[in-house]
Amino acid sequence: MSWMDEAMKDLGPWIGQVRAVEDDVGLMAVRRAAGTFDLDPETFVRGTELPPHWFTFIGCETVRQGALGPDGHAKKGVVLPPIPMPRRMGAGRRVKVMGLLRAGEPAVKKAEVANIVPKSGRSGDIFVLTMRNTYEQGGKVIAVDESDAIYRPAVPAGQKTTATVPTKARGDHAWSERTELTNTLNFRFSSLTWNAHRIHYDGDYTRSEEGYPALVSNGGLSMHLMVDAALKHARGTLTGYTTRLVHPLWVGDSLEVRGEEQKDGKLSIWAADKNGVLCGEMDLEFAP
């Protein structure tokens, strides 16, 4: 039996566990989200229907300061399973949208540990954690968001993290939207989602402990900007999307979202960094 199989004896019972987090979808929190994405905060009042992907901003875990680990995440076993690897990065995501949240009305996020999978490959041993978040308001399911996080071993002292092999992004897009990934945007997004992971704001830690060359732009921010761009060019009501992040972005970089023309309710988009490297892909579905 491998050490990963041994670890699964403790991790297995976490699968299927559900944690409910209540949220009031407070008006000031909504307005802060609006301001972060350059929308007029005053246009959001109690009862306003929010954009379809803003469920990300509710039900964020309010972990006590003493329960944070050295990387800024909650200590293992406080909120998430105690996976015995120190580095965590977001990867894929699958979302179904059934309705829209309303500002100022109570809601709940039900966070379920959907699966934990140990894997071994060319890059070494990893664990893949799949979380399923179900968002409810007024007794109805608003969205179901299933996401994968990859856990990796620590980077040996003085070494850089294993680089992702870059792939050139397609250039046959019908439209594009560009956003500068500034320090302030990265900070405000992380604040909205109560994300204290130090790779997003602590340059010394990011370089010395995690082996990255610069501050890492928040992957959730990339996904949010991709949906924002799609909504500008799409027709109909968003009903779901799948996302795959394939290359990191650095604070100070730029994100260019490129897209095809919508066809039969489906829209494919992808994101490139300032060098034209593919960073993420997303397929969205819309109802008439």
GUKOL-987163 format. One record per residue (C-alpha): x negated, y, z negated; residue in one letter; residue number from 1. Coordinates in steps of 0.2 Angstrom, whole numbers. Each point is the difference from the previous one (the first is absolute). Example, Ala and Ser with C-alpha at 12.3 -4.5 7.8 and 13.67 -1.06 7.14 Angstrom:
{u->-62	v->-22	w->-39	resn->A	resi->1} $
{u->-6	v->17	w->3	resn->S	resi->2} $
REM end
This chain:
{u->0	v->0	w->0	resn->M	resi->1} $
{u->-7	v->17	w->5	resn->S	resi->2} $
{u->-1	v->15	w->-12	resn->W	resi->3} $
{u->14	v->8	w->10	resn->M	resi->4} $
{u->11	v->-15	w->-2	resn->D	resi->5} $
{u->-4	v->1	w->-19	resn->E	resi->6} $
{u->5	v->18	w->0	resn->A	resi->7} $
{u->17	v->-4	w->8	resn->M	resi->8} $
{u->4	v->-9	w->-16	resn->K	resi->9} $
{u->2	v->16	w->-9	resn->D	resi->10} $
{u->6	v->10	w->15	resn->L	resi->11} $
{u->13	v->-12	w->6	resn->G	resi->12} $
{u->13	v->4	w->-14	resn->P	resi->13} $
{u->0	v->18	w->6	resn->W	resi->14} $
{u->8	v->-4	w->17	resn->I	resi->15} $
{u->19	v->4	w->-1	resn->G	resi->16} $
{u->-2	v->12	w->-15	resn->Q	resi->17} $
{u->10	v->16	w->2	resn->V	resi->18} $
{u->-3	v->16	w->-8	resn->R	resi->19} $
{u->14	v->14	w->0	resn->A	resi->20} $
{u->-5	v->18	w->0	resn->V	resi->21} $
{u->14	v->13	w->-2	resn->E	resi->22} $
{u->-2	v->17	w->9	resn->D	resi->23} $
{u->11	v->16	w->0	resn->D	resi->24} $
{u->-6	v->5	w->17	resn->V	resi->25} $
{u->-2	v->17	w->-8	resn->G	resi->26} $
{u->2	v->16	w->10	resn->L	resi->27} $
{u->-17	v->7	w->-4	resn->M	resi->28} $
{u->-9	v->-16	w->5	resn->A	resi->29} $
{u->10	v->0	w->16	resn->V	resi->30} $
{u->-5	v->18	w->3	resn->R	resi->31} $
{u->-18	v->-3	w->-3	resn->R	resi->32} $
{u->0	v->-14	w->13	resn->A	resi->33} $
{u->8	v->12	w->12	resn->A	resi->34} $
{u->-13	v->13	w->-3	resn->G	resi->35} $
{u->-14	v->-13	w->2	resn->T	resi->36} $
{u->6	v->-3	w->18	resn->F	resi->37} $
{u->3	v->18	w->4	resn->D	resi->38} $
{u->19	v->0	w->-1	resn->L	resi->39} $
{u->9	v->14	w->-9	resn->D	resi->40} $
{u->3	v->-7	w->-18	resn->P	resi->41} $
{u->15	v->12	w->-2	resn->E	resi->42} $
{u->10	v->-10	w->13	resn->T	resi->43} $
{u->1	v->-15	w->-11	resn->F	resi->44} $
{u->14	v->1	w->-13	resn->V	resi->45} $
{u->9	v->-13	w->-11	resn->R	resi->46} $
{u->8	v->-12	w->11	resn->G	resi->47} $
{u->-11	v->3	w->15	resn->T	resi->48} $
{u->-3	v->-16	w->10	resn->E	resi->49} $
{u->-19	v->-3	w->1	resn->L	resi->50} $
{u->-10	v->-6	w->15	resn->P	resi->51} $
{u->1	v->-18	w->2	resn->P	resi->52} $
{u->-18	v->-4	w->-5	resn->H	resi->53} $
{u->0	v->11	w->-16	resn->W	resi->54} $
{u->5	v->-15	w->-11	resn->F	resi->55} $
{u->-19	v->-2	w->-2	resn->T	resi->56} $
{u->0	v->15	w->-13	resn->F	resi->57} $
{u->12	v->-8	w->-12	resn->I	resi->58} $
{u->-2	v->-13	w->-13	resn->G	resi->59} $
{u->-19	v->3	w->-2	resn->C	resi->60} $
{u->-7	v->-8	w->-15	resn->E	resi->61} $
{u->-4	v->12	w->-14	resn->T	resi->62} $
{u->-15	v->-10	w->-8	resn->V	resi->63} $
{u->-7	v->7	w->-16	resn->R	resi->64} $
{u->-17	v->7	w->1	resn->Q	resi->65} $
{u->-7	v->-13	w->-11	resn->G	resi->66} $
{u->6	v->-13	w->11	resn->A	resi->67} $
{u->-10	v->5	w->15	resn->L	resi->68} $
{u->-15	v->-9	w->6	resn->G	resi->69} $
{u->-17	v->7	w->6	resn->P	resi->70} $
{u->6	v->2	w->18	resn->D	resi->71} $
{u->15	v->10	w->-5	resn->G	resi->72} $
{u->13	v->-14	w->3	resn->H	resi->73} $
{u->9	v->-8	w->-15	resn->A	resi->74} $
{u->-10	v->-13	w->-9	resn->K	resi->75} $
{u->3	v->-18	w->6	resn->K	resi->76} $
{u->16	v->-7	w->-6	resn->G	resi->77} $
{u->8	v->16	w->-6	resn->V	resi->78} $
{u->11	v->2	w->16	resn->V	resi->79} $
{u->-8	v->-11	w->13	resn->L	resi->80} $
{u->-7	v->-18	w->-1	resn->P	resi->81} $
{u->-18	v->-1	w->-8	resn->P	resi->82} $
{u->-8	v->-5	w->17	resn->I	resi->83} $
{u->-18	v->-3	w->-5	resn->P	resi->84} $
{u->-8	v->12	w->14	resn->M	resi->85} $
{u->-3	v->19	w->-3	resn->P	resi->86} $
{u->3	v->8	w->17	resn->R	resi->87} $
{u->18	v->2	w->7	resn->R	resi->88} $
{u->5	v->7	w->16	resn->M	resi->89} $
{u->17	v->1	w->9	resn->G	resi->90} $
{u->2	v->-10	w->16	resn->A	resi->91} $
{u->17	v->-4	w->9	resn->G	resi->92} $
{u->17	v->6	w->-4	resn->R	resi->93} $
{u->18	v->-6	w->5	resn->R	resi->94} $
{u->15	v->12	w->-3	resn->V	resi->95} $
{u->19	v->-1	w->2	resn->K	resi->96} $
{u->10	v->15	w->-2	resn->V	resi->97} $
{u->18	v->-1	w->-4	resn->M	resi->98} $
{u->5	v->17	w->-6	resn->G	resi->99} $
{u->-7	v->17	w->-6	resn->L	resi->100} $
{u->-4	v->6	w->-17	resn->L	resi->101} $
{u->8	v->15	w->-7	resn->R	resi->102} $
{u->-9	v->13	w->-11	resn->A	resi->103} $
{u->5	v->1	w->-18	resn->G	resi->104} $
{u->9	v->-17	w->-1	resn->E	resi->105} $
{u->-6	v->-14	w->-11	resn->P	resi->106} $
{u->-9	v->-14	w->9	resn->A	resi->107} $
{u->-10	v->-16	w->-4	resn->V	resi->108} $
{u->-15	v->-9	w->8	resn->K	resi->109} $
{u->-1	v->-19	w->-3	resn->K	resi->110} $
{u->-18	v->-5	w->2	resn->A	resi->111} $
{u->-2	v->-19	w->3	resn->E	resi->112} $
{u->-17	v->-9	w->2	resn->V	resi->113} $
{u->5	v->-9	w->16	resn->A	resi->114} $
{u->-16	v->-10	w->3	resn->N	resi->115} $
{u->-18	v->-2	w->-5	resn->I	resi->116} $
{u->-11	v->-9	w->13	resn->V	resi->117} $
{u->-19	v->-4	w->-2	resn->P	resi->118} $
{u->-10	v->0	w->16	resn->K	resi->119} $
{u->-18	v->-3	w->5	resn->S	resi->120} $
{u->-7	v->5	w->17	resn->G	resi->121} $
{u->-15	v->9	w->8	resn->R	resi->122} $
{u->1	v->15	w->-11	resn->S	resi->123} $
{u->0	v->-11	w->-16	resn->G	resi->124} $
{u->14	v->-4	w->-13	resn->D	resi->125} $
{u->15	v->11	w->-1	resn->I	resi->126} $
{u->18	v->0	w->-8	resn->F	resi->127} $
{u->15	v->7	w->9	resn->V	resi->128} $
{u->14	v->6	w->-11	resn->L	resi->129} $
{u->17	v->3	w->8	resn->T	resi->130} $
{u->12	v->11	w->-10	resn->M	resi->131} $
{u->18	v->2	w->5	resn->R	resi->132} $
{u->8	v->17	w->-6	resn->N	resi->133} $
{u->19	v->1	w->1	resn->T	resi->134} $
{u->7	v->18	w->-2	resn->Y	resi->135} $
{u->18	v->2	w->-6	resn->E	resi->136} $
{u->11	v->15	w->-3	resn->Q	resi->137} $
{u->19	v->1	w->-3	resn->G	resi->138} $
{u->1	v->-19	w->-1	resn->G	resi->139} $
{u->-7	v->-2	w->18	resn->K	resi->140} $
{u->-17	v->-6	w->6	resn->V	resi->141} $
{u->-8	v->15	w->9	resn->I	resi->142} $
{u->-16	v->-8	w->6	resn->A	resi->143} $
{u->-11	v->-16	w->-2	resn->V	resi->144} $
{u->-18	v->3	w->2	resn->D	resi->145} $
{u->-12	v->-15	w->0	resn->E	resi->146} $
{u->-19	v->4	w->0	resn->S	resi->147} $
{u->-16	v->-9	w->-1	resn->D	resi->148} $
{u->-16	v->5	w->-10	resn->A	resi->149} $
{u->-17	v->-9	w->3	resn->I	resi->150} $
{u->-11	v->-2	w->-15	resn->Y	resi->151} $
{u->-18	v->-2	w->3	resn->R	resi->152} $
{u->-16	v->-3	w->-11	resn->P	resi->153} $
{u->-11	v->14	w->-6	resn->A	resi->154} $
{u->-13	v->8	w->11	resn->V	resi->155} $
{u->-17	v->-4	w->-6	resn->P	resi->156} $
{u->-9	v->15	w->-8	resn->A	resi->157} $
{u->-8	v->11	w->14	resn->G	resi->158} $
{u->9	v->-9	w->14	resn->Q	resi->159} $
{u->13	v->7	w->12	resn->K	resi->160} $
{u->17	v->-9	w->2	resn->T	resi->161} $
{u->2	v->-11	w->15	resn->T	resi->162} $
{u->5	v->11	w->14	resn->A	resi->163} $
{u->16	v->-4	w->11	resn->T	resi->164} $
{u->-5	v->-2	w->18	resn->V	resi->165} $
{u->7	v->15	w->9	resn->P	resi->166} $
{u->12	v->-2	w->15	resn->T	resi->167} $
{u->4	v->14	w->12	resn->K	resi->168} $
{u->18	v->6	w->-1	resn->A	resi->169} $
{u->10	v->-1	w->16	resn->R	resi->170} $
{u->1	v->16	w->10	resn->G	resi->171} $
{u->16	v->-3	w->10	resn->D	resi->172} $
{u->12	v->9	w->-13	resn->H	resi->173} $
{u->15	v->10	w->6	resn->A	resi->174} $
{u->-2	v->12	w->-15	resn->W	resi->175} $
{u->-11	v->3	w->-15	resn->S	resi->176} $
{u->0	v->9	w->-17	resn->E	resi->177} $
{u->-16	v->6	w->-9	resn->R	resi->178} $
{u->-2	v->3	w->-19	resn->T	resi->179} $
{u->-16	v->5	w->-9	resn->E	resi->180} $
{u->-3	v->-11	w->-15	resn->L	resi->181} $
{u->-5	v->14	w->-12	resn->T	resi->182} $
{u->-5	v->-2	w->-18	resn->N	resi->183} $
{u->15	v->9	w->-6	resn->T	resi->184} $
{u->12	v->-11	w->11	resn->L	resi->185} $
{u->-8	v->-16	w->-7	resn->N	resi->186} $
{u->1	v->6	w->-18	resn->F	resi->187} $
{u->18	v->6	w->1	resn->R	resi->188} $
{u->6	v->-17	w->8	resn->F	resi->189} $
{u->-10	v->-10	w->-13	resn->S	resi->190} $
{u->9	v->11	w->-13	resn->S	resi->191} $
{u->17	v->-3	w->7	resn->L	resi->192} $
{u->-3	v->-18	w->-1	resn->T	resi->193} $
{u->-9	v->1	w->-17	resn->W	resi->194} $
{u->-15	v->-9	w->8	resn->N	resi->195} $
{u->-16	v->3	w->-10	resn->A	resi->196} $
{u->-11	v->-12	w->10	resn->H	resi->197} $
{u->-17	v->9	w->-1	resn->R	resi->198} $
{u->-5	v->-4	w->18	resn->I	resi->199} $
{u->12	v->15	w->5	resn->H	resi->200} $
{u->-8	v->14	w->-10	resn->Y	resi->201} $
{u->-16	v->-6	w->-9	resn->D	resi->202} $
{u->-14	v->1	w->13	resn->G	resi->203} $
{u->-14	v->-7	w->-12	resn->D	resi->204} $
{u->11	v->-15	w->-5	resn->Y	resi->205} $
{u->5	v->-3	w->18	resn->T	resi->206} $
{u->-18	v->-1	w->6	resn->R	resi->207} $
{u->-9	v->-8	w->-14	resn->S	resi->208} $
{u->13	v->-13	w->-6	resn->E	resi->209} $
{u->11	v->-4	w->15	resn->E	resi->210} $
{u->-14	v->3	w->14	resn->G	resi->211} $
{u->10	v->12	w->11	resn->Y	resi->212} $
{u->-8	v->14	w->9	resn->P	resi->213} $
{u->13	v->13	w->-5	resn->A	resi->214} $
{u->17	v->3	w->-9	resn->L	resi->215} $
{u->13	v->-12	w->7	resn->V	resi->216} $
{u->15	v->8	w->6	resn->S	resi->217} $
{u->16	v->-8	w->-7	resn->N	resi->218} $
{u->7	v->-14	w->11	resn->G	resi->219} $
{u->17	v->4	w->-6	resn->G	resi->220} $
{u->-2	v->17	w->7	resn->L	resi->221} $
{u->-5	v->-7	w->17	resn->S	resi->222} $
{u->16	v->-10	w->0	resn->M	resi->223} $
{u->10	v->14	w->-5	resn->H	resi->224} $
{u->-7	v->12	w->13	resn->L	resi->225} $
{u->3	v->-14	w->13	resn->M	resi->226} $
{u->18	v->-1	w->-4	resn->V	resi->227} $
{u->2	v->19	w->0	resn->D	resi->228} $
{u->-8	v->1	w->18	resn->A	resi->229} $
{u->12	v->-14	w->6	resn->A	resi->230} $
{u->15	v->9	w->-7	resn->L	resi->231} $
{u->-4	v->15	w->10	resn->K	resi->232} $
{u->0	v->-10	w->16	resn->H	resi->233} $
{u->13	v->-13	w->-3	resn->A	resi->234} $
{u->19	v->-1	w->3	resn->R	resi->235} $
{u->12	v->-8	w->-12	resn->G	resi->236} $
{u->-1	v->-6	w->-18	resn->T	resi->237} $
{u->-15	v->-8	w->-7	resn->L	resi->238} $
{u->4	v->-18	w->-6	resn->T	resi->239} $
{u->-17	v->-7	w->-3	resn->G	resi->240} $
{u->-19	v->-1	w->4	resn->Y	resi->241} $
{u->-15	v->-10	w->-1	resn->T	resi->242} $
{u->-18	v->7	w->-3	resn->T	resi->243} $
{u->-17	v->-7	w->1	resn->R	resi->244} $
{u->-15	v->10	w->-6	resn->L	resi->245} $
{u->-16	v->-5	w->9	resn->V	resi->246} $
{u->-14	v->13	w->-4	resn->H	resi->247} $
{u->-3	v->12	w->-14	resn->P	resi->248} $
{u->2	v->19	w->2	resn->L	resi->249} $
{u->-10	v->12	w->-10	resn->W	resi->250} $
{u->5	v->16	w->-9	resn->V	resi->251} $
{u->-5	v->14	w->12	resn->G	resi->252} $
{u->4	v->-11	w->15	resn->D	resi->253} $
{u->16	v->2	w->11	resn->S	resi->254} $
{u->14	v->-11	w->5	resn->L	resi->255} $
{u->7	v->0	w->17	resn->E	resi->256} $
{u->16	v->-10	w->2	resn->V	resi->257} $
{u->3	v->-6	w->18	resn->R	resi->258} $
{u->16	v->-7	w->6	resn->G	resi->259} $
{u->9	v->-8	w->15	resn->E	resi->260} $
{u->17	v->5	w->6	resn->E	resi->261} $
{u->14	v->-8	w->-10	resn->Q	resi->262} $
{u->9	v->-15	w->9	resn->K	resi->263} $
{u->15	v->-10	w->-6	resn->D	resi->264} $
{u->-1	v->7	w->-17	resn->G	resi->265} $
{u->-18	v->-5	w->-2	resn->K	resi->266} $
{u->-15	v->12	w->-2	resn->L	resi->267} $
{u->-19	v->-5	w->-1	resn->S	resi->268} $
{u->-12	v->12	w->-7	resn->I	resi->269} $
{u->-18	v->0	w->-5	resn->W	resi->270} $
{u->-13	v->11	w->-9	resn->A	resi->271} $
{u->-17	v->5	w->4	resn->A	resi->272} $
{u->-14	v->10	w->-9	resn->D	resi->273} $
{u->-10	v->15	w->6	resn->K	resi->274} $
{u->-11	v->-12	w->10	resn->N	resi->275} $
{u->14	v->-9	w->8	resn->G	resi->276} $
{u->-2	v->-16	w->-10	resn->V	resi->277} $
{u->16	v->-10	w->-3	resn->L	resi->278} $
{u->6	v->2	w->-19	resn->C	resi->279} $
{u->18	v->-7	w->0	resn->G	resi->280} $
{u->14	v->-7	w->10	resn->E	resi->281} $
{u->19	v->2	w->-3	resn->M	resi->282} $
{u->15	v->-7	w->8	resn->D	resi->283} $
{u->17	v->8	w->-4	resn->L	resi->284} $
{u->18	v->-4	w->3	resn->E	resi->285} $
{u->14	v->12	w->2	resn->F	resi->286} $
{u->19	v->-2	w->0	resn->A	resi->287} $
{u->11	v->11	w->12	resn->P	resi->288} $
REM end
